[in-house]
Amino acid sequence: MLKLISLLFGILVYASTAIASGDSPQLSGDEVKALFTDKTQYCEQQGKDSTCKTFNAADGRVTRVMDADGVRRVGNWWVSANGEYCLRWDGKKKDLCFTVFNQQDGSYHLLRKGKHKATITKFLDGNSENM
């Protein structure tokens, strides 16, 4: 019975990831690094009805500004050993890591623990927002 429950749980996690990712392939660590390094990303946070801009510097620093209120956060970003986009905001103890999936419309979905957390609608080279 325990094996059956474990199997069903595994299927559910896989299915939710596939659905949330639109069945697109997960980006590799090298692809994530190339996509995010020295780029400004424009994002929509799922379930929060908010948008933001984030700059990922080549030196590992990250800056995010929320569009609605201008709140600015800074921290560090990196690509984990299993290819996830990770960051830790200054003053926080918890790392936030996301798997990245390319979508057919050219956007990217960021999933955390199998849940769709954000959509990156576009990337621009450099610090295009002077963050």
C-alpha positions in Angstrom: 0.0 0.0 0.0 2.8 2.4 0.9 4.5 1.6 -2.5 1.3 2.4 -4.3 0.9 5.7 -2.5 4.5 6.6 -3.2 4.0 5.7 -6.9 0.8 7.8 -7.2 2.5 10.7 -5.5 5.4 10.6 -7.9 3.0 10.5 -10.9 1.1 13.5 -9.5 4.3 15.5 -9.0 5.5 14.6 -12.6 2.1 15.4 -14.1 1.8 18.8 -12.3 5.3 19.7 -13.5 4.5 18.7 -17.1 1.2 20.6 -17.0 2.7 23.7 -15.4 5.6 23.7 -17.9 3.4 23.2 -20.9 5.3 20.0 -21.6 8.3 22.0 -22.7 11.8 20.8 -21.9 13.5 22.0 -18.7 16.5 24.1 -19.5 19.9 22.7 -18.6 22.2 24.5 -16.2 24.3 25.8 -19.1 21.2 27.1 -20.8 20.0 28.8 -17.6 23.4 30.5 -17.1 23.5 31.8 -20.7 19.9 33.0 -20.6 20.2 34.9 -17.2 23.7 36.2 -17.1 24.0 40.0 -17.6 20.4 40.2 -18.7 17.3 42.1 -17.5 14.2 40.0 -17.2 10.6 41.1 -17.2 8.4 38.9 -15.1 4.8 38.3 -13.9 4.4 36.7 -10.5 1.7 34.0 -10.6 -1.2 34.5 -8.1 0.0 37.9 -7.0 -1.1 39.9 -10.0 2.2 41.7 -9.9 5.1 42.4 -12.4 8.7 43.1 -11.9 12.1 43.7 -13.5 15.2 41.7 -12.5 18.8 42.2 -13.5 21.2 39.3 -13.0 24.8 40.6 -13.1 27.6 38.4 -14.4 29.3 38.7 -10.9 26.4 36.9 -9.2 24.5 40.0 -7.9 20.8 40.3 -8.6 18.5 43.3 -8.3 14.7 43.2 -8.6 12.2 46.1 -8.7 8.5 45.6 -8.3 6.6 47.7 -10.9 3.6 48.6 -8.7 5.4 50.2 -5.7 9.1 50.4 -6.8 10.2 48.2 -3.9 13.8 47.1 -4.6 15.6 44.0 -3.5 19.2 42.9 -3.9 20.9 39.6 -3.4 22.9 36.9 -5.1 22.0 34.5 -7.9 23.6 31.3 -9.2 22.8 28.1 -11.1 22.5 25.1 -8.9 24.3 21.7 -9.6 20.9 20.4 -11.0 20.4 23.4 -13.3 18.0 25.5 -11.3 18.0 29.3 -11.2 18.6 30.2 -7.6 18.8 33.4 -5.6 19.0 34.6 -2.0 17.9 38.1 -1.1 20.2 40.0 1.2 19.1 39.6 4.8 17.3 36.3 4.1 18.4 32.9 5.1 16.5 30.9 2.6 17.6 30.1 -1.0 14.9 30.3 -3.6 15.5 27.9 -6.5 13.4 27.5 -9.7 13.4 25.1 -12.6 13.2 27.0 -15.9 11.0 25.9 -18.8 10.9 27.5 -22.3 7.4 28.0 -23.6 6.2 27.9 -27.2 5.3 31.6 -27.1 8.9 32.6 -26.2 8.3 33.1 -22.5 9.8 31.1 -19.6 8.0 29.5 -16.7 9.8 29.4 -13.3 8.6 26.5 -11.1 9.4 26.0 -7.5 8.7 22.6 -6.0 6.6 21.8 -9.1 4.4 24.9 -8.8 4.4 27.7 -11.4 5.6 30.8 -9.5 6.5 33.3 -12.3 6.6 33.8 -16.0 9.4 35.7 -17.7 8.0 37.5 -20.6 11.2 38.8 -22.1 14.9 39.2 -21.6 17.0 42.2 -22.7 20.8 42.3 -22.8 22.6 44.2 -20.0 21.0 46.3 -17.2 18.4 47.9 -19.5 16.5 49.4 -16.5 19.6 50.9 -14.8 19.1 48.9 -11.7 
